[in-house]
Amino acid sequence: MKFTEEHEWLRVEGDEIVVGITIHAAEQLGDVVFVELPEEGTTVSKDDEVVVIESVKAASDILAPIDGEITEVNSTLSDNPGAVNDDPQGEAWFFKMTASDPSQMDEFMDEAAYQAYIA
Amino acid sequence: MGALLKTPLFELHGRLEAKMVPFAGYEMPVQYPMGVMKEHLHARTRAGLFDVSHMGQVILSGPSWEAVAIAFEALVPMDVLGLADGRQRYGFFTNPAGGIEDDLMFARRGDALFVVINAACKEADIALMRAGLPAEISLQVLDDRALLALQGPVAGSVIGTLDPKAGEMRFMDVADLSLSGHTVWASRSGYTGEDGFEMSVPADEAEALARRLVNDADVAPIGLGARDSLRLEAGLCLYGNDIDATTDPVSAGLVWAMQKVRRPGGDRAGGFPGADRIFDLLARGPQRKRVGLRPLGRAPMRDGVALFATEDASEPVGAITSGGFGPTVGAPVAMGYVMADLSQPGQALWGEVRGKRMGVEVVSLPFVQANFKR
């Protein structure tokens, strides 16, 4: 698993990359009450706003970590946004995407580096 | 901006692992480890303890109750003179344009008036009172007192166990209670729509009292996050969002707080700042009105969201002034101002969130029925 400075995690699964937010990010957000997901098939560029998360406190965005195409979204989050708090690094992934330039993955942190980053 | 002020409960918040944020010049708890959602639900079902010591507490006294009451009536459009000893009222300071300078609670304690004002407004309010009150009225700022609120359906039994006299208090009564050796000035009121008490206590006794209360199995500490969602569900205004110096009490739907004796035809009609403007609005009806709003989707609509009459209208017909997720309602809730002809419950409108128009319905307030001890 790789981690971004925006507190996303990325897990490579075959040709796809699964994206979610970290436990640390979920704790900071507080109780999530709404998740707006992108359309499957959308072409995205790194840093595009692709997901909106609303907690009881505020709205925040998830940015596309790399260039590519959204291939699948976790539509269960629309009905059960609280899963983002319950299992952010497991069941509550947000979307899967393909990478147009896999080398963009190289810049991300491993778990030890991420833990040091948030410490 | 200078250093943030701390309330007498600052160390206790730390021990309770609160997340602290700057608010109105104070370092205040926004939430505890329980989180906003569970804190909110706890206050609706059991009881929650709030530190509201950042609010201003002022005593006005003078040669007689009548002198104090009549002097204060020059600043607010409320019936102060008719307030019985041991009773409290909601009120607001008006300005010459008919706008609201701050909203407040005032209570009669013998011949004196005890006034609680918003933290962000307290310096301006104190200046306004000093300038507007005659020399015979003295104003004492009680910055040596803390203010705690215990709110929720079991608040009455928690406080009543400590002092049975609390059981005799009804909504908006005030009385001195003795709680575990601490004498507090209690009012049976609050800012959640629930039964409960606000308690003014000497600053150096606040932590001991708060610890005693929070040690009760039914009581959890509640931060500013849940305080906001509780008051929003209760349909109560947040000064600075839902009312301010440019909003008048008629548009804001607060005419109920202006007793008949101060309205046109009353024995002491007018005589407060902006009375002509406010009476004119009362006669003609306001152009826009504060309403409850229910977003039809799951996305919260927060303050600043523009409201439109149709999905493609170009001119907004209103805006949201407070909005978020209502944990008890289980859905997004909001309030805001809309043109008067679109303010009836059931009116369909559109709110624009992130460039998209989404349905929202005008509803009557509150979202959650009040649970006061009448």
Interface residues (C-beta under 8 A of the other chain):
Chain A: G30 D31 V33 F34 E36 V52 E54 V56 K57 A58 A59 S78 P81
Chain B: V30 Q31 G35 V36 M37 K38 H40 G225 S229 R298 A299 P300 R302 G324 F325 P327 P332 R354
